């Protein structure tokens, strides 16, 4: 066996998904004995067989990636409880194995994947999906770029054909539950969480949290970074539609039309709302000049 063959063999065995009870599987998908495979390249010692030694690395790998996802989704972990959360993440990672050099990207597809897997959410599916979406928006808002915003003088030259970009870190969410306070509370509680050793052999378990009942209520959130901290800002529906339209590349005139198309506001109220939206967004530096395509 060449060094390259050994590396590929070891990687395949270490990254093979765990069994449902979080042990190393005993056979491959085609029925071969993993114990026999391990004996082919791992030397046993006085205390551990080749299989046992390989299992340590296999379980370490999976507990580390599950922990990495848990660090980005602490509120989802708290709502479901660690046992159910670990099962969910193991299933998610089977369908979405790591394809990036960084653990940061492991959870990037979890909110979308969870939407189609209600069997893992203990009857709280929409709530769990909202929590996952907000927690991933937090990661994106924390990590994504900030570019020079539009300044006050730039606004004087805007018209209906102007195209504005939004800061890359700004995330816009339409949620079915008011989960922002819940997620904030859990994130604050976990701010000083333990540093996990790279030699971890088991996950720290937490029970399902005893959380207050959240009423179903549509909310609109802007998740953004300001002075190196992430904030959740509730906005009204029209502000959400306006910003989402601009984020999609539409002109300022088109964005304003889509935001107020239902005619809820009088002309005077609409003007006041637009001034309010732009004042807040400009103060927070959300607007940028769109780069021509």
NUSE-653947 format. One line per field, with one value per residue (C-alpha): x, y, z. Coordinates in nm, 3 decimals. Each point is the difference from the previous one (the first is absolute). Layout:
BEGIN
X X,... $
Y Y,... $
Z Z,... $
END
This chain:
BEGIN
X 0.000,0.146,-0.009,-0.274,-0.205,0.046,-0.112,-0.310,-0.081,0.034,-0.206,-0.283,-0.011,0.024,-0.272,-0.238,-0.328,-0.062,-0.276,-0.330,0.131,0.318,0.237,0.224,-0.176,0.113,-0.041,0.032,-0.290,0.102,0.019,0.375,0.122,0.142,0.195,0.175,0.067,0.149,0.226,0.145,0.169,-0.034,0.207,-0.182,0.152,-0.036,-0.326,-0.163,-0.071,0.052,-0.377,0.002,0.286,-0.171,-0.329,0.162,0.087,-0.333,-0.199,0.233,-0.052,-0.379,-0.025,0.222,-0.211,-0.325,0.144,0.101,-0.358,-0.134,0.221,-0.175,-0.351,-0.013,-0.366,-0.109,0.203,-0.172,-0.350,0.042,0.234,0.346,-0.110,-0.252,0.230,0.291,-0.220,-0.117,0.356,0.125,-0.279,0.067,0.372,-0.066,-0.193,0.235,0.354,0.271,0.123,0.193,0.339,-0.167,-0.243,-0.174,-0.193,-0.130,-0.341,-0.053,-0.265,-0.166,-0.297,-0.092,0.049,-0.202,-0.295,-0.053,0.071,-0.276,0.064,0.289,-0.178,-0.230,-0.319,0.147,0.102,-0.069,0.145,0.316,0.043,-0.035,0.261,0.240,-0.048,0.066,0.305,0.156,-0.079,0.199,0.302,-0.031,-0.041,0.304,0.228,-0.103,0.171,-0.079,0.061,0.001,-0.359,-0.177,0.060,-0.251,0.108,-0.066,-0.373,-0.055,0.060,-0.230,-0.304,-0.235,0.264,0.268,0.116,0.126,0.175,-0.029,0.290,0.102,-0.034,-0.364,-0.241,-0.375,-0.241,-0.374,-0.076,-0.316,0.088,0.157,0.311,0.244,-0.017,0.026,0.307,0.162,-0.053,0.160,0.291,0.070,-0.007,0.245,0.234,0.246,-0.041,0.277,0.284,-0.035,0.314,0.097,0.032,-0.368,-0.150,-0.357,-0.240,-0.108,-0.369,-0.271,-0.363,-0.277,-0.050,-0.316,-0.094,-0.302,-0.266,0.056,-0.311,-0.004,0.067,0.158,0.303,0.253,0.360,0.313,0.305,0.307,0.344,0.084,0.326,0.096,-0.315,-0.305,-0.343,-0.356,-0.225,-0.372,-0.132,-0.349,-0.123,0.041,0.361,0.067,-0.150,0.194,0.334,-0.056,-0.078,0.315,0.198,-0.132,0.142,-0.316,-0.001,-0.098,-0.327,-0.091,0.090,-0.220,-0.287,0.022,0.017,-0.317,-0.203,-0.287,-0.092,-0.014,0.150,-0.113,0.244,0.106,0.050,0.187,0.239,0.059,0.066,0.249,0.186,0.007,0.132,0.272,0.105,0.042,0.172,0.235,0.087,0.095,0.194,-0.213,-0.007,0.282,0.030,-0.083,0.289,-0.091,-0.033 $
Y 0.000,0.336,0.303,0.156,-0.319,-0.014,0.360,-0.060,-0.321,0.170,0.303,-0.217,-0.208,0.295,0.196,-0.295,0.097,-0.138,-0.246,0.138,-0.063,0.199,-0.295,-0.094,-0.217,-0.362,-0.047,0.214,0.070,-0.296,-0.236,-0.011,-0.031,0.325,-0.196,-0.187,0.325,0.156,-0.300,0.058,0.326,0.064,-0.189,-0.109,0.050,-0.172,0.177,0.081,-0.192,0.155,0.060,0.170,0.231,0.099,0.056,0.261,0.213,-0.065,0.113,0.295,0.124,-0.016,0.144,0.288,0.086,-0.039,0.232,0.250,0.012,0.023,0.304,0.182,-0.117,0.013,0.107,-0.285,-0.233,0.142,-0.029,-0.359,-0.125,-0.139,-0.358,0.098,0.271,-0.243,-0.243,0.286,0.119,-0.351,-0.044,0.345,-0.067,-0.334,0.192,0.301,-0.120,0.258,0.145,0.299,0.049,0.176,-0.122,0.337,-0.121,-0.325,0.141,0.211,-0.231,-0.101,0.245,-0.098,-0.372,0.019,0.145,-0.341,-0.215,0.058,-0.346,0.149,0.296,-0.157,0.160,0.353,0.005,0.361,0.127,-0.210,0.116,0.365,-0.048,-0.168,0.278,0.271,-0.173,-0.044,0.364,0.087,-0.190,0.172,0.345,-0.056,-0.125,0.175,0.307,0.364,0.245,0.381,0.122,0.276,0.339,0.281,0.191,-0.302,-0.002,0.335,-0.155,-0.302,-0.051,-0.285,-0.168,-0.002,-0.343,-0.049,-0.298,-0.105,-0.090,-0.365,-0.067,0.117,-0.298,0.046,-0.255,-0.050,-0.235,-0.173,0.029,0.280,-0.205,0.290,0.049,-0.374,-0.032,0.307,-0.137,-0.336,0.167,0.221,-0.305,-0.182,0.298,-0.138,-0.364,-0.250,-0.032,-0.347,-0.216,-0.149,-0.327,0.003,-0.346,0.086,0.291,0.206,-0.084,0.254,-0.076,0.150,0.351,0.096,0.292,0.229,-0.067,0.228,0.123,-0.033,0.349,0.121,0.216,0.165,0.026,0.172,-0.180,0.219,0.078,0.331,0.080,-0.369,-0.120,-0.168,0.150,-0.109,0.287,-0.050,0.187,0.030,-0.184,0.293,0.056,-0.370,0.006,0.314,-0.131,-0.347,0.153,0.210,-0.304,-0.185,0.271,0.194,0.374,0.238,0.084,-0.365,-0.080,0.279,-0.111,-0.361,0.112,0.209,-0.172,-0.101,0.366,-0.030,0.345,0.344,0.195,0.207,-0.304,-0.180,0.293,0.006,-0.376,0.024,0.279,-0.209,-0.310,0.187,0.195,-0.317,-0.195,0.288,0.048,-0.368,0.009,-0.261,0.164,-0.029,0.105,-0.297,-0.127,-0.003,-0.351 $
Z 0.000,-0.104,0.227,-0.213,0.013,0.378,0.039,-0.211,0.186,0.338,-0.107,-0.133,0.319,0.238,-0.180,-0.042,0.173,0.345,0.078,0.137,0.354,-0.077,-0.025,-0.289,-0.251,-0.020,-0.374,-0.311,-0.232,-0.215,0.299,0.064,0.358,0.132,0.261,-0.283,-0.185,0.313,0.057,-0.345,0.097,0.376,0.254,0.318,0.343,0.336,0.082,-0.333,-0.316,-0.344,-0.014,0.343,-0.097,-0.324,0.182,0.225,-0.303,-0.170,0.303,0.070,-0.354,0.023,0.351,-0.113,-0.304,0.197,0.265,-0.269,-0.126,0.356,0.062,-0.287,0.097,0.383,0.013,-0.228,0.222,0.309,-0.146,-0.122,0.274,-0.074,-0.068,-0.268,-0.134,-0.041,-0.192,-0.221,-0.071,-0.073,-0.257,-0.145,-0.040,-0.166,-0.267,0.002,0.073,0.057,-0.330,0.134,0.162,0.293,0.265,-0.033,-0.306,0.149,0.092,-0.311,-0.146,0.328,-0.007,-0.356,0.071,0.321,-0.191,-0.161,0.308,0.252,0.148,0.203,0.159,0.261,-0.128,0.005,-0.363,-0.103,0.327,-0.044,-0.360,0.106,0.272,-0.244,-0.257,0.257,0.146,-0.343,-0.082,0.314,-0.138,-0.336,0.155,0.220,-0.277,-0.319,-0.139,0.072,-0.285,-0.002,0.040,-0.187,0.161,0.047,-0.309,-0.224,0.082,-0.173,-0.341,0.039,-0.223,-0.089,-0.219,0.268,0.105,0.352,0.152,0.362,0.224,-0.057,0.372,0.010,0.018,-0.049,0.149,-0.004,0.290,0.121,0.369,0.210,0.071,0.013,0.378,0.061,-0.222,0.154,0.350,-0.086,-0.181,0.300,0.230,-0.228,-0.052,0.255,-0.097,0.054,-0.251,-0.143,-0.016,-0.335,0.189,0.095,0.025,0.088,-0.027,0.299,0.042,0.070,0.061,-0.204,0.131,0.187,-0.225,0.006,-0.260,-0.298,-0.182,-0.377,-0.133,-0.322,0.070,-0.229,0.108,-0.122,0.139,-0.036,0.138,0.160,0.182,-0.023,0.177,-0.154,0.060,-0.076,-0.102,-0.046,-0.303,-0.143,-0.307,-0.238,0.110,-0.051,-0.351,-0.090,0.121,-0.148,-0.338,0.008,0.111,-0.307,-0.227,-0.082,-0.055,0.278,-0.172,-0.048,0.361,0.134,-0.220,0.122,0.363,-0.011,-0.271,0.231,0.064,0.379,0.056,-0.119,-0.215,0.300,0.225,-0.276,-0.038,0.375,0.003,-0.286,0.177,0.319,-0.179,-0.180,0.307,0.206,-0.278,-0.080,0.367,0.024,-0.327,-0.177,-0.346,-0.251,-0.362,-0.222,-0.208,-0.373,-0.141 $
END
